């Protein structure tokens, strides 16, 4: 029997959290001494994208979906109108592509899920995770479900996230089918745990995101990170900002922090879409930032302001004074705020969440002066880390893979 593990992740996404969690998944199996391959997505993308196309077409009258997809349209329009913006994005995307091509053990090219399924016995197990791989659109695309993997090949979900807290009956029934086929299931959020219980009647554990499986020092070694992260602010102390959402009120609060502290703002601008309020907001907006540089920027910052799950994670791992914001309104059907709430609850740091209703009265001076409960955070992260390692080892041992 093969001893190679097939990793089904979103390593190819031009998103810092996506690539770093996929890399962390690979590092976890490297650390266990197990040969592994990340399944290359390029040959499968046409089939996956066709399914996603029909999913979004079915949602054409859904106002929340339209608002969500409008960001993609705004980004494309901005690239056409603004040559400098398009060139800057090309630099950033090049950093992502270089990371994907040099850091991952990639498989051969598969042209379809059917072809990959035929070769499934070349692997001892398929592992899917983590990120928001079970979003309804991904369930419709039917790749991260592992439905193409034969029954007799082990299927493991490692910290996989639904990204949303509810599923419609249509996608809940689809979820029930693939969840019952998986041999081992773990999820990243309590909301995912509840969805699995509701639709598949399975009691599954909440484990940590793969990025948490490694300490800050292990991350530094794995990324070969430099000790010169402040080069993006010309050697100065700085506030690091990473906002994915288009929420001007968040930028306004950070401006108050800059005014009080006297520190410069370093921002990864236009992170997920073109955001008008990003223009002229930060003192430094570097674009030559790949996943490694992203971690360095967090590590060397004085303060971190973010609406990102993984930026919050790396802030915690590096004992930063961080402030987390919700990206969406809680009642929105596309809201992914649940993963942020779950993360902060796990480490008893709910107070580090700043909501829009509290932003105007937020005491910037007190917020910047107050310390972070570093010992509590690192203790809780380590406890979750050890629990996750035990769960993963047990799953692999039961299948005689480890």
RODO-2510 file (C-alpha; in nm, 4 decimals, decimal comma):
residues 402
     n   res          X          Y          Z
     1     x     0,0000     0,0000     0,0000
     2     x     0,1191     0,3516    -0,0783
     3     x     0,2401     0,5643     0,2090
     4     x     0,1950     0,8983     0,0308
     5     x    -0,0643     1,1375     0,1767
     6     x    -0,2663     1,3433    -0,0738
     7     x    -0,3350     1,6953     0,0545
     8     x    -0,6403     1,8698    -0,0869
     9     x    -0,5929     2,2372     0,0026
    10     x    -0,6290     2,5839    -0,1497
    11     x    -0,2540     2,6400    -0,1743
    12     x    -0,3028     2,8217    -0,5075
    13     x    -0,5189     3,1059    -0,3759
    14     x    -0,3567     3,4496    -0,3834
    15     x    -0,4472     3,5025    -0,0218
    16     x    -0,2064     3,4998     0,2726
    17     x    -0,4196     3,2899     0,5046
    18     x    -0,5022     3,0352     0,2349
    19     x    -0,1409     2,9740     0,1352
    20     x    -0,0073     2,9744     0,4903
    21     x    -0,2637     2,7246     0,6207
    22     x    -0,2006     2,4995     0,3195
    23     x     0,1738     2,5219     0,3845
    24     x     0,1151     2,4493     0,7534
    25     x    -0,0824     2,1367     0,6591
    26     x     0,2103     2,0182     0,4500
    27     x     0,4538     2,0977     0,7319
    28     x     0,2422     1,8975     0,9760
    29     x     0,2827     1,5813     0,7680
    30     x     0,6496     1,6595     0,7079
    31     x     0,6905     1,6837     1,0842
    32     x     0,5225     1,3444     1,1240
    33     x     0,7732     1,1989     0,8766
    34     x     0,5040     1,1110     0,6227
    35     x     0,5592     1,1595     0,2515
    36     x     0,2917     1,3872     0,1092
    37     x     0,1814     1,5641    -0,2071
    38     x    -0,0451     1,8636    -0,2463
    39     x    -0,2812     1,7892    -0,5324
    40     x    -0,2241     2,0373    -0,8125
    41     x    -0,5358     2,2332    -0,8889
    42     x    -0,4581     2,3794    -1,2317
    43     x    -0,5750     2,0798    -1,4330
    44     x    -0,8932     2,0487    -1,2273
    45     x    -0,9891     2,4165    -1,2261
    46     x    -1,2009     2,4182    -1,5445
    47     x    -1,4267     2,1446    -1,4049
    48     x    -1,4464     2,3081    -1,0619
    49     x    -1,5112     2,6546    -1,2024
    50     x    -1,7912     2,5297    -1,4259
    51     x    -1,9737     2,3960    -1,1219
    52     x    -1,9153     2,7212    -0,9343
    53     x    -2,0445     2,9170    -1,2325
    54     x    -2,3779     2,7336    -1,2195
    55     x    -2,3904     2,7810    -0,8415
    56     x    -2,3499     3,1585    -0,8652
    57     x    -2,5860     3,1737    -1,1612
    58     x    -2,8518     3,0114    -0,9425
    59     x    -2,7928     3,2907    -0,6899
    60     x    -2,8217     3,5735    -0,9423
    61     x    -3,1272     3,7176    -0,7652
    62     x    -2,9781     3,6810    -0,4179
    63     x    -2,8859     4,0299    -0,2945
    64     x    -2,6175     3,9076    -0,0512
    65     x    -2,4418     3,7089    -0,3235
    66     x    -2,4600     4,0051    -0,5603
    67     x    -2,2996     4,2306    -0,2980
    68     x    -2,0308     3,9706    -0,2340
    69     x    -1,9473     3,9273    -0,6041
    70     x    -1,9566     4,3024    -0,6673
    71     x    -1,6128     4,3198    -0,5054
    72     x    -1,4718     4,1087    -0,7896
    73     x    -1,6265     4,3422    -1,0447
    74     x    -1,4881     4,6505    -0,8682
    75     x    -1,1419     4,4961    -0,8629
    76     x    -1,1483     4,4145    -1,2352
    77     x    -1,2761     4,7619    -1,3197
    78     x    -1,0091     4,9286    -1,1057
    79     x    -0,7352     4,7272    -1,2789
    80     x    -0,8572     4,8458    -1,6182
    81     x    -0,8753     5,2104    -1,5145
    82     x    -0,5614     5,2281    -1,3011
    83     x    -0,2441     5,0976    -1,4635
    84     x    -0,0339     5,1485    -1,1495
    85     x    -0,2831     4,9486    -0,9404
    86     x    -0,2787     4,6634    -1,1956
    87     x     0,1020     4,6625    -1,1972
    88     x     0,1163     4,6586    -0,8178
    89     x    -0,1237     4,3643    -0,8018
    90     x     0,0889     4,1791    -1,0567
    91     x     0,3888     4,2186    -0,8251
    92     x     0,1904     4,0850    -0,5288
    93     x     0,0473     3,7957    -0,7282
    94     x     0,3959     3,7071    -0,8455
    95     x     0,5006     3,6691    -0,4819
    96     x     0,2125     3,4252    -0,4241
    97     x     0,2944     3,2246    -0,7352
    98     x     0,6586     3,1989    -0,6377
    99     x     0,5630     3,0747    -0,2913
   100     x     0,3264     2,8121    -0,4350
   101     x     0,5818     2,6896    -0,6881
   102     x     0,8774     2,6709    -0,4494
   103     x     0,7306     2,5724    -0,1132
   104     x     0,4870     2,2920    -0,1946
   105     x     0,5368     1,9245    -0,2837
   106     x     0,3003     1,9296    -0,5793
   107     x     0,1491     1,6241    -0,7470
   108     x     0,1349     1,5581    -1,1180
   109     x    -0,1363     1,7370    -1,3154
   110     x    -0,4805     1,5738    -1,3052
   111     x    -0,7308     1,6794    -1,5704
   112     x    -1,0490     1,5806    -1,3894
   113     x    -1,1822     1,4548    -1,0587
   114     x    -1,2580     1,1246    -1,2292
   115     x    -0,8926     1,0860    -1,3307
   116     x    -0,7789     1,1721    -0,9782
   117     x    -1,0276     0,9212    -0,8389
   118     x    -0,8829     0,6470    -1,0608
   119     x    -0,5375     0,7208    -0,9208
   120     x    -0,6615     0,7471    -0,5630
   121     x    -0,5059     0,4126    -0,4658
   122     x    -0,1645     0,5630    -0,5269
   123     x    -0,2220     0,7399    -0,1946
   124     x    -0,2720     0,6032     0,1557
   125     x    -0,5125     0,8830     0,2484
   126     x    -0,6674     1,2045     0,1236
   127     x    -0,6633     1,4936     0,3692
   128     x    -0,8837     1,7986     0,3098
   129     x    -0,8422     2,1203     0,5043
   130     x    -0,8671     2,3739     0,6340
   131     x    -0,9837     2,7264     0,5480
   132     x    -1,3379     2,7838     0,4151
   133     x    -1,3367     2,4783     0,1912
   134     x    -1,6950     2,3777     0,2704
   135     x    -1,8598     2,7029     0,1694
   136     x    -2,1838     2,6334    -0,0222
   137     x    -2,0100     2,7268    -0,3497
   138     x    -1,7362     2,4713    -0,2775
   139     x    -1,9921     2,2066    -0,1844
   140     x    -2,1508     2,2733    -0,5245
   141     x    -1,8099     2,2391    -0,6935
   142     x    -1,7755     1,8978    -0,5237
   143     x    -1,3953     1,8859    -0,4979
   144     x    -1,3210     1,9552    -0,1329
   145     x    -1,5974     1,7095    -0,0455
   146     x    -1,3674     1,4196    -0,1487
   147     x    -1,6644     1,2515    -0,3147
   148     x    -1,4289     1,1412    -0,5947
   149     x    -1,2220     0,9289    -0,3520
   150     x    -1,3176     0,5569    -0,3421
   151     x    -1,4688     0,4142    -0,0249
   152     x    -1,1634     0,2025     0,0584
   153     x    -0,9170     0,4955     0,0620
   154     x    -0,8930     0,6857     0,3899
   155     x    -1,0511     1,0309     0,3898
   156     x    -0,9637     1,2823     0,6642
   157     x    -1,0915     1,6363     0,7210
   158     x    -0,8384     1,8381     0,9184
   159     x    -0,9789     2,1559     1,0719
   160     x    -1,2008     2,2159     0,7711
   161     x    -1,4289     2,5192     0,7844
   162     x    -1,7745     2,5819     0,6386
   163     x    -1,7073     2,9547     0,6478
   164     x    -2,0755     3,0153     0,7292
   165     x    -2,2846     2,9305     1,0337
   166     x    -2,5918     2,8012     0,8465
   167     x    -2,6614     2,5887     0,5389
   168     x    -2,9783     2,5851     0,3323
   169     x    -3,1585     2,2481     0,3197
   170     x    -3,0283     2,1998    -0,0350
   171     x    -2,6634     2,2259     0,0686
   172     x    -2,7193     2,0718     0,4079
   173     x    -2,8326     1,7514     0,2336
   174     x    -2,5286     1,7595     0,0073
   175     x    -2,3103     1,8067     0,3142
   176     x    -2,4736     1,5081     0,4841
   177     x    -2,3715     1,2854     0,1935
   178     x    -2,0023     1,3687     0,1908
   179     x    -1,9677     1,4080     0,5684
   180     x    -2,0896     1,0517     0,6196
   181     x    -1,8290     0,9216     0,3721
   182     x    -1,5360     1,0806     0,5518
   183     x    -1,3546     0,8456     0,7881
   184     x    -1,2358     1,1175     1,0248
   185     x    -1,3773     1,4671     1,0583
   186     x    -1,2512     1,7629     1,2581
   187     x    -1,3578     2,1235     1,2151
   188     x    -1,2062     2,4604     1,2925
   189     x    -1,5061     2,6353     1,4504
   190     x    -1,7830     2,5504     1,6908
   191     x    -2,0339     2,6620     1,4254
   192     x    -1,8945     2,3917     1,1956
   193     x    -1,9249     2,1386     1,4754
   194     x    -2,2920     2,2289     1,5047
   195     x    -2,3477     2,2000     1,1295
   196     x    -2,1937     1,8514     1,1197
   197     x    -2,4093     1,7460     1,4134
   198     x    -2,7234     1,8848     1,2496
   199     x    -2,6790     1,7444     0,9010
   200     x    -2,4681     1,4309     0,9487
   201     x    -2,5541     1,3425     1,3105
   202     x    -2,1827     1,3163     1,3892
   203     x    -2,0140     1,4475     1,7008
   204     x    -1,6800     1,5840     1,5788
   205     x    -1,4068     1,7817     1,7571
   206     x    -1,3038     2,1429     1,7122
   207     x    -0,9306     2,1468     1,6452
   208     x    -0,6908     2,4266     1,5667
   209     x    -0,6207     2,5766     1,2291
   210     x    -0,3023     2,4182     1,0881
   211     x    -0,1168     2,7488     1,1250
   212     x    -0,1429     2,7065     1,5022
   213     x     0,0256     2,3646     1,4920
   214     x     0,3597     2,5473     1,4764
   215     x     0,5075     2,7962     1,7207
   216     x     0,6347     3,1382     1,6141
   217     x     0,9922     3,0067     1,6221
   218     x     0,8995     2,7048     1,4080
   219     x     0,7336     2,9382     1,1598
   220     x     1,0456     3,1521     1,1413
   221     x     1,2556     2,8454     1,0623
   222     x     1,0063     2,7024     0,8114
   223     x     0,9783     3,0285     0,6195
   224     x     1,3457     3,1121     0,6532
   225     x     1,2177     3,4477     0,7750
   226     x     1,4622     3,7330     0,8024
   227     x     1,5240     3,9583     1,1006
   228     x     1,4683     4,2636     0,8838
   229     x     1,0906     4,2912     0,8726
   230     x     1,1011     4,6635     0,9550
   231     x     1,2484     4,7341     0,6112
   232     x     0,8952     4,8018     0,4889
   233     x     0,8773     5,1022     0,7227
   234     x     1,2324     5,2222     0,6693
   235     x     1,3429     5,0863     1,0047
   236     x     1,0683     5,2632     1,2028
   237     x     0,8246     5,1217     1,4524
   238     x     0,4844     5,0867     1,2925
   239     x     0,1209     4,9851     1,3087
   240     x     0,0421     4,6967     1,0740
   241     x    -0,2997     4,6958     0,9057
   242     x    -0,4538     4,4088     0,7127
   243     x    -0,8194     4,4602     0,6263
   244     x    -0,9950     4,2377     0,3745
   245     x    -1,3309     4,4110     0,4025
   246     x    -1,4475     4,7456     0,2660
   247     x    -1,5257     4,9177     0,5952
   248     x    -1,4072     5,2809     0,6132
   249     x    -1,4970     5,3082     0,9823
   250     x    -1,2183     5,0601     1,0605
   251     x    -0,9627     5,2787     0,8813
   252     x    -1,0911     5,5822     1,0736
   253     x    -1,0224     5,4087     1,4040
   254     x    -0,6678     5,3189     1,2961
   255     x    -0,6074     5,6821     1,2011
   256     x    -0,6911     5,7742     1,5602
   257     x    -0,4372     5,5164     1,6783
   258     x    -0,1738     5,6703     1,4494
   259     x    -0,2523     6,0185     1,5786
   260     x    -0,2223     5,9085     1,9405
   261     x     0,0868     5,6872     1,9032
   262     x     0,2778     5,8845     1,6435
   263     x     0,3567     5,5571     1,4646
   264     x     0,3455     5,5095     1,0897
   265     x     0,0881     5,2814     0,9296
   266     x     0,2064     4,9938     0,7106
   267     x    -0,0844     4,8415     0,5198
   268     x    -0,1338     4,5677     0,2642
   269     x    -0,3767     4,7779     0,0651
   270     x    -0,6640     4,6501    -0,1499
   271     x    -0,6237     4,3055     0,0042
   272     x    -0,9348     4,1361    -0,1290
   273     x    -1,0873     4,4040    -0,3484
   274     x    -1,0261     4,7611    -0,4558
   275     x    -1,1159     4,9826    -0,1581
   276     x    -1,1344     5,3550    -0,2220
   277     x    -1,0661     5,4428     0,1422
   278     x    -0,7312     5,2608     0,1201
   279     x    -0,6042     5,5376    -0,1066
   280     x    -0,3957     5,7820     0,0979
   281     x    -0,4723     5,5957     0,4202
   282     x    -0,1385     5,4343     0,5083
   283     x     0,2138     5,5735     0,5204
   284     x     0,3559     5,2642     0,3495
   285     x     0,1709     5,0247     0,1174
   286     x     0,4241     4,7618     0,0060
   287     x     0,3205     4,5228    -0,2696
   288     x     0,6283     4,3012    -0,2728
   289     x     0,4802     4,0971     0,0092
   290     x     0,4375     3,7200    -0,0128
   291     x     0,3325     3,4864     0,2698
   292     x     0,6794     3,4992     0,4278
   293     x     0,6902     3,8794     0,4289
   294     x     0,3325     3,8893     0,5606
   295     x     0,4389     3,6947     0,8711
   296     x     0,7461     3,9164     0,9111
   297     x     0,5328     4,2309     0,8983
   298     x     0,3092     4,0999     1,1760
   299     x     0,6042     3,9803     1,3836
   300     x     0,7819     4,3178     1,3786
   301     x     0,4803     4,5458     1,4277
   302     x     0,4039     4,7345     1,7478
   303     x     0,0289     4,6965     1,6964
   304     x    -0,1850     4,4970     1,4523
   305     x    -0,5340     4,5936     1,3309
   306     x    -0,7139     4,3332     1,1193
   307     x    -1,0405     4,1705     1,0161
   308     x    -0,8528     3,8551     0,9109
   309     x    -0,8639     3,5197     1,0886
   310     x    -0,5064     3,4274     1,0001
   311     x    -0,3634     3,7710     1,0715
   312     x    -0,5203     3,7373     1,4165
   313     x    -0,3618     3,3924     1,4534
   314     x    -0,0124     3,5121     1,3643
   315     x    -0,0552     3,8128     1,5921
   316     x    -0,1264     3,5732     1,8785
   317     x     0,1592     3,3399     1,7929
   318     x     0,3972     3,6369     1,7937
   319     x     0,2549     3,7921     2,1125
   320     x     0,1452     4,1122     1,9395
   321     x    -0,0957     4,3759     2,0680
   322     x    -0,3726     4,3130     1,8161
   323     x    -0,7263     4,4331     1,7529
   324     x    -0,9705     4,2267     1,5489
   325     x    -1,2735     4,3617     1,3632
   326     x    -1,5718     4,1811     1,2110
   327     x    -1,5601     4,1928     0,8340
   328     x    -1,9351     4,1520     0,7788
   329     x    -2,2577     4,2273     0,9606
   330     x    -2,3436     3,9279     1,1768
   331     x    -2,6856     3,8724     1,0193
   332     x    -2,5543     3,8630     0,6634
   333     x    -2,5941     3,5235     0,4911
   334     x    -2,2370     3,5439     0,3570
   335     x    -2,0888     3,6453     0,6925
   336     x    -1,7771     3,4567     0,8026
   337     x    -1,7480     3,6384     1,1362
   338     x    -1,8143     3,3143     1,3235
   339     x    -1,4587     3,1907     1,2771
   340     x    -1,3224     3,5082     1,4377
   341     x    -1,5585     3,4801     1,7338
   342     x    -1,4697     3,1131     1,7760
   343     x    -1,0955     3,1846     1,7649
   344     x    -1,1108     3,4650     2,0205
   345     x    -1,3354     3,2604     2,2484
   346     x    -1,0929     2,9667     2,2407
   347     x    -0,8150     3,1886     2,3804
   348     x    -1,0432     3,3962     2,6091
   349     x    -0,9793     3,7168     2,4149
   350     x    -1,3308     3,8214     2,3149
   351     x    -1,2472     4,1723     2,4381
   352     x    -1,0068     4,2221     2,1485
   353     x    -1,2993     4,2343     1,9051
   354     x    -1,4025     4,5884     1,8089
   355     x    -1,7496     4,6158     1,6552
   356     x    -1,8795     4,9089     1,4549
   357     x    -2,1243     5,0000     1,7315
   358     x    -1,8318     5,0376     1,9739
   359     x    -1,5832     5,2056     1,7418
   360     x    -1,6818     5,5693     1,8003
   361     x    -1,6466     5,5322     2,1778
   362     x    -1,3378     5,3099     2,1648
   363     x    -1,0682     5,4539     2,3926
   364     x    -0,7617     5,4402     2,1671
   365     x    -0,5204     5,5530     2,4388
   366     x    -0,6339     5,2836     2,6815
   367     x    -0,6485     5,0219     2,4082
   368     x    -0,2901     5,0817     2,2994
   369     x    -0,1618     5,0968     2,6561
   370     x    -0,3351     4,7837     2,7774
   371     x    -0,1236     4,4731     2,7498
   372     x    -0,2196     4,1454     2,5901
   373     x    -0,2635     3,8348     2,8041
   374     x     0,0257     3,6648     2,6274
   375     x     0,0617     3,3798     2,8763
   376     x    -0,3090     3,2975     2,8564
   377     x    -0,3108     3,3087     2,4762
   378     x     0,0002     3,0955     2,4293
   379     x    -0,1184     2,8461     2,6922
   380     x    -0,4569     2,8037     2,5244
   381     x    -0,3009     2,7818     2,1774
   382     x    -0,0602     2,5161     2,2988
   383     x    -0,3417     2,3185     2,4602
   384     x    -0,5387     2,3238     2,1352
   385     x    -0,2206     2,2421     1,9410
   386     x    -0,1503     1,9323     2,1517
   387     x    -0,5144     1,8188     2,1284
   388     x    -0,5018     1,8519     1,7486
   389     x    -0,1748     1,6602     1,7189
   390     x    -0,3251     1,3763     1,9291
   391     x    -0,6391     1,3675     1,7158
   392     x    -0,4416     1,3578     1,3911
   393     x    -0,1980     1,0936     1,5111
   394     x    -0,4856     0,8780     1,6333
   395     x    -0,6624     0,8999     1,2958
   396     x    -0,3438     0,8011     1,1114
   397     x    -0,2592     0,5221     1,3560
   398     x    -0,6076     0,3718     1,3293
   399     x    -0,5581     0,3451     0,9546
   400     x    -0,2046     0,2040     1,0054
   401     x    -0,0551     0,4989     0,8211
   402     x     0,1567     0,6197     1,1115
***
